[in-house]
Amino acid sequence: MLSDKDDPCHRIEHIDSSTSPVISAIMFGAGIFGNVAALVILDIRRRRENKMNGNRRRALFHVLIIALVVTDLTGTCLVSPLVQLSYSKNTTLVGFTPESRSVCSYFGLSMTFFSLATMSLLFTMALERCLAIGYPYLYSRYVTRKCAYFIIPTVFFLSALFCLLPFTGFGKYVQYCPGTWCFIDMNPEHKKDRVYANLYATVMLVLVLAIVACNLFVVYQLFRMYQRRRRNGSVVAPTRSKSERRALSMAEEVEHLILLVFMTIIFIICTMPLVIRVYMNSFERRKESHQADLVALRFISINSIIDPWVFIFFSPSVMHFCLASVSDRVRTSCSIDSSFWS
């Protein structure tokens, strides 16, 4: 295993001229556009819900999604421009401040913070759905929109606290090839740094497992609700009866669940390569693999780019519009067929 002094990727100050900034520029543009579009859709939805006197449950979920999208957008704006600046000046992140390496430390701290914060916010969303479906009485009584204004700052505070540990000597941020990435040292030489890297990987893994468990619990509860509705055999009245409102509520829960499931799948795909990489380096004393490190870092950074697009395509309002359009077309086709045969 190479030490920080021996590994050239950790200390190079100029970018290889053969590397291209095109991929990074495309990722930056897609991340900005996707997150801004998601915020516009959320604002339109909020205005519509205000006109319809949306309930408290949807308001809480709305706040959590806004926090997630804003976090992704902030992370993209604070990190990606440094990559483009490095390419334009042909200088690595370490090369900007070779003495203190402050730019590299800032980049590594930002990458770590936003990966932890976004995963924690997704867990909060999954837990919120879990409580709303599994324990509706306690949820309606104790969980309000104000809870989000306490939970979100707490998530940010704990994530920031964890990311500041390397500045106390517990853990280390290092540069990765081609010199436009800085992150936690995934193949550290010292024991404390290895413990910190494993702690980060374990926290991410626990969050992933907790999110999956919450989503499975929601699926189970929705299936029980569906079975109860079928047994009761509720009849839909011309006006919205209690059973119809319950059916509509269940449909909304299914839409929220589909959104959470797809976002969870994306988070798992983007996070697990880095988690596996850290564990492999920890339990198998192997040489640095800069290509594998770069792949893992790109996966975790692409999450904030894909995440808003998942929301755009799988948000309840978009899904409802698509289903309504398909239903209208089927209905029109059936009416044309019936008129033809008559």
N, C-alpha and C positions, 0 to 999 in steps of 0.2 A: 504494500500500500504506500502510495506516494504521500509525502508530507506536503504542507502548503508551500514550502519553499521549493520543493522539487517539481511540483506539478505546474507546468507552464500555463495551463488554463486559468489558474488562480491568480496569476500575476502579470499576464500579458497586458500591454498598454495600447496596442494598436490592433485593429480588426483586419483579418485576412481579406485582401482585395477581391478574392474569388467569391465571397459570400454576398448575397443579394438582399436588400431590404424590402423586396416586393412582398414577400409573405407577411412580414411584420406590418407593413403598411395596410395590406388587405385586412388583416386581423383587427387593426386599430380602427379602420373605417367601418367595418362590419359591426364591431362592438359599440361604437358611438351611435351609428344609425339604428341598430336594433334596440338599444336601451332607450333612446329618445322616442322611438316609435312605440315602445311598450308603455312609456310614461304618458304619451298622448292618448293611447287606448284606455289606460287606467283613469285618466282625467275625464274622458268622455263617459266612461262607465260610472264614475262617481257623480257626475252631473245628472245622469239619467236616474241613478238610484236616489238622489236627493229629491228629484221631482216625484218619484214613486214612494217616497218615505221608506227607504230601505231599512231593514231591521238591524239590530245591534251586532248580530253574528256576522253578517256580511261586511259591516263596517270594520270589524276587527281583522278579518281576513284581508280586507282591502289595504289596511295600514301595513300589515306584515309584507304583503306583496310589493307595496311601494318601497318599503325599506330594503327589500331584497334587490329590486331593480336599481334604486339609487346607489346602493352599495356597489353593485357591478359597474355602474356608470362611473362612479368616483374612482374605483380601482383602475378602470381602463384609462381615465384621464390623467391619473397620477403616475402611472407606470409606463404606458406605451410611448408617450412623447420622448422619454429618455432613450428608448431604443432607437427611435428615428434620429435623435440628436447624435447618438453614438455613430450611426452609419454616416450621417452627413459630415461629421468631423473626423471620421476614421479613427476614433478613439474609444477604447473600452470603458466600462464603468469604473474600473480601477484606475484607468489612465486619467480620468478627470481629476481625481484627488489621490495620487499615488502614496502620499504620506499617511493620511488618515483613513483613506478608503471610505470616506463618509457617504459618497454617492452610492457605492456598492452596498453599504449597510442600509441606507435608506430604501434602495430597491428591494433588498432581501426582506426587510421588515414589512414593506408594503405588500409584497407577494404573500408572505406568511399571514399577515393580518387579514387581508381580504379573502384568502382561501378559508381561513377559520371562521370569519364572520359570516360569509355566505352560507357555509355548511351549517352553522349554528342557527341562522335565520330559517333555513329550510327545515331543520329539526323543530324549531318553534312552531312553524306552520303545520307540520305533521302532528305535533302534540296538540295544537289547538283543534284540529279536525278530530283527533282521537277523543278529546274531552267532550266536544260538541255532540258527537254521535254516541259515544259510550255512556256518558254521564250528563244527559241534557239538563237535569234539574240543577245539579251543582254548577254546570256551565252557565245557565241562564241567570243564576243567582249571584255568582261570584266573579265570573269572567266578563269584563267590560272592555270597551275600547281603550280605557285608561291603562289597562294592563300592558298594552303594547308600548306605551310611552315609558313604562318602567322596564320592561323586558329588553327592548331594543338598546337603550344605553348600557344596560348591564352586559349584554352580549358584546358590544363594542369595547367596554371597559376590560372585560376578562380576556378578550382576544388581544387587545393592546398590551395587557400585562404579560401575557405569555410571550408575545413577540419582542418585548423589551428585555427578556432574560439574557439573551446573548451579550448585551451591553454590561451585564454584571459578571461575565465570565462563564456562564452556564449556557453552552451552545455557541455556534459561530456561523456567520454569514460569509459565504465565499463566492467567487466569480466562476461562471461556467462558460465553456466555449460556445460560440465564437467571441465571447467577451461582452455580450449584450444582455446577459442574465446574471443575477445574483440571488442566491437562495440559501436555505439552511444547508450546511455541509452534510451531504447524504453519505459520505464515506470518510468519517472523521478519524483522526489519529488518536485523540485523547478520549479518555473514558467519559468525562463529563459531557463532551460534545456528542458522543455516541448516545448517551442517555437522553439528551435533549432531542436528538433526531428521532429516536424511538418513541419518545413521549409524544411528539407531534404526530407521528404516524398512528400511534395508538388512539389518540384523541379523535383523529379523523375516522379511523376504523369504527370506533365506538359510536360516533355520530351517525355513520352510514347504517350500522346495524340497528340503532335506535329508530331511525327514520323508516327503515324497512319494516320493523316490528309495529310501529304506529300505523303504517299504511295497511298492513295485513289485518290489524285489529279493526280498522275502519271497514275494510272489505267484509270481514266477518259480521260486523254489526249491520251493515247495509243488507247483507244477505238475509239476516234474521228479520229485518224490517220488511223486506220483500216477501218473505214467507208469511209473516203475520198479515200483511195486506191481502195476500191471496186467500188465506184462510177466512179472513173477515168478509171478503167479497164485497167491498164497498162499491156503491153505485154513485156515479157522477151526476150531480144535479145541474140544472141550467145555471144556477148561481154557484159560486165557489163554496162548496161545503167543506166541513172539517177534513173529511177523507181526501178531497181533491187537493186541499192545501197541503196535506201530508204527502200526497203523491208528488206535488210540485216541489216540496221541500226535499224529498228523496232524490228527485231528478237533479236538483242543484247540488246536492251532496255528491252524487255520482260525477257530475261535471268537475267539481273541485278535486275529487279523488283522481280523476284521469289526469288533470293538470299536475297534481303532486307526484303521481306515479312516473310520468314522463320526465319531470324535473329531477326526480330521484335517480332514474336510470342514467340521465346525463351526468349527474354528480358522481355516481359510482364509476362510470366509464372514465371520467376525467380525473378522478382522485386515486383510484386503485393502482394505476401504474406507479405513481410516486410512493404510495404506501408500500407496495411490494418491493420497489427499488430500495427503500430505506431498510426494510427487514432483511432483504437478501445481503446487503452490504454489512449489516450488523452481525448476522449469524454465519456468514461465509466470508472469511477474510480474503477479499479479492482485489484485483487491481482496478484502478479507475476505468470506467467505460463512459467516455464523454458523449458518445452517440446515444447510449441508453439514458444518461442523465438529461440530455437535451430533449429526447422524446417525452420523458416523464414531465419535464417542466412545461413543454408545449401543451401537453394534455391538460395540466392543471390551469394554465393561463387561458386556454380556449374556452373554459367553462363559462367565464363571464361574457363571452361572445355568443355562445350558443344559448345560454339561459334565457335572455329576453326573447329570442326567436321562438323558443319552446312555448313561452307564455303567449306570444302573438298568435301562434297557430293553434294552441290548445287551451286558450282561456275560455271560460264558460260562455262569454258573449259571442266569441267567434264561432265556437262549436255549435251554439244554439242557432246562429245565423246560417251556418252550413247545413245543419240538419233541417232547418225550416225550408231552405232553398230546395234541398233534395226532396223533401216531403211535398212541396208545392209542385215540383216537376212530375213526381209520380202521380199526384192527384190529377194534374192536367192531362197526363198521358192516359190515365184510366178513363177520364171523362170523354176524351177524343175517341178512344176505342169503343166505349159504350154507345156514343152517338153514331159511330160508323155502322155498328151491327144493328142498331135500331132502324 
